[in-house]
Amino acid sequence: MNTKTILGLTFCLLLSLVFAASPISEIANELLKETYVPMEQQVNMKRQFNFNNKIRSWNLVSSSSPKDHQYIHLTFALKNSNVEKLKEIFNTVSDPSHPNHENYLTMEQVAKLTTPSSENKQIVIEWIKSIPSAMIKSISKHENFIEVLMQVQHVNKYLKTNLSTFIREDNKKQHHIIRSTNGYALPKKIANVVQFVRGLTNFPIKFKARKVEQLEVDEQFKVTPTFIRQRYNITVSETVSPQSSQAVASFLEQYISASDLSTFQKEFNLPKVYPKVYGPNEDNNPGEEATLDIQYLTGVGYKINTTIFSTPGINNITQQEPFIEWITFIQSLGDSNPWVHSVSYGDIEYETTVEYAQQLDVEFLKLGVTGRTILIASGDNGVRCNDNGNQFQPEWPTSSEYVTSVGATLPSSQNYEESTSWSGGGFSNLFTTPQWQKETVKAYLAQNSIPATSYFNVNGRAYPDVSAFGIFYQIMFKGEWKSIGGTSASTPTFAGVVSLLNDLRFKAGKKSLGFLNFWIYQHVSKVPGAFYDIVVGRNGVYPCPGFPATKGWDAISGWGVPNFAVLKHLALLK
């Protein structure tokens, strides 16, 4: 019996006990008479549903309303317990100067610490169950995400929505979703314990790998696993610790081909390794993003046990938002979770909500306190520039202070490497500058070449933290060689480097590196040669000027690209 089945049975038992104890058929109707609270707040203080019939390529179908009896999929996120305590533990186990450094918790300990209180779970369960047509599909292992199916008519009535149909065409394929045009609200008693409900106002988006045409590729700079090893002084061992593991997130119908991966591995004399896949995979329908991720995570993270967390496309009935599905996969694995996670997906920060970002941050914290590393692509749109040309638009969740953000560089015949003009970087409008970064950011902002501070939040979390090659990657895709790039290339590459460092530590009887940034900013950055500093490049997007690459840390390349020959010694000293 698998974990999900056990959880489902446990959940059903809990429901039966709750409902046997008290009649609940009228709770939802009774709360209709109470005060309702509007939910979720956009980071830029504008509600996402003020859209003039179009949001992010999704068009409102005004001539067709969803049928009342049609079911849609919702995810109720309950507020976590002891979040401040979790943050305190995260800081102590991640900081090399703290006595509790590397005293990681288990995933079970984290679950017990953060699971919502029994009272909070009970009231939400009772309310959902009392709504006609509502069916609870599942509950996450940490009991903070509840998946529900509910008919349109009852969502409109009990969550105060105005559900409408939206359509988008992508590669000649039509996608339909149902979303609310006026936001949503919950009864005050429910709103007090629910962080958000996903599937009502959010519109999906993802990074795409940045294509580079074959004719643009300089033969001496074709990026392959062999090239990366030589460039970054990477040495690999034929024996790998059984503890070593890594994973890649593959969202929104991005699948891999076994034959493509096998051909790639054979071409570069790599061991034949096929990852474990959680979620769907259509071998005959691979995606460039997933192909790039898996070929270079396994190509650099030599012989490391690898997992893919795959999610299907957005579907009103059967699927949920990909970040949440990724999190529930991770929760279900407990302590068998991979030690390193590479994520090449994200969003514009202002398109998320404060509540959603806070909930995802808690999940990042959970991974960090258990000694796991999360690396997220900084994006392929430079600083982004608003429509008025007077403000930068940061990316998310790469702007979270609990992940390591990865930018992109390109090889150069004059400089060792240069930053690409499109490498994402900047300052968050949502998260403040973390303590471990304040000294670095202060020094960077003191330089004369920095854009006017009216363009960005000087008190925000600055990103990226590190970089790696982001261009001219050679992948085997549908039986043909392609050249491709993006921060979705640099991120799995850097993740592979971290996996190799972990492997060295495991063999030496040490623990995993865990959250990297305390270590990088406080120690690694002060060691000459640990990173190759990137001093050329700027990520402006007309008419916005962007941030320059400079000596030391900068908001386009971070601390630079890795020098494994030095990093491996530092990792063993940590």
Disulfide bonds with the S-S distance in Angstrom:
Cys385-Cys544 1.98
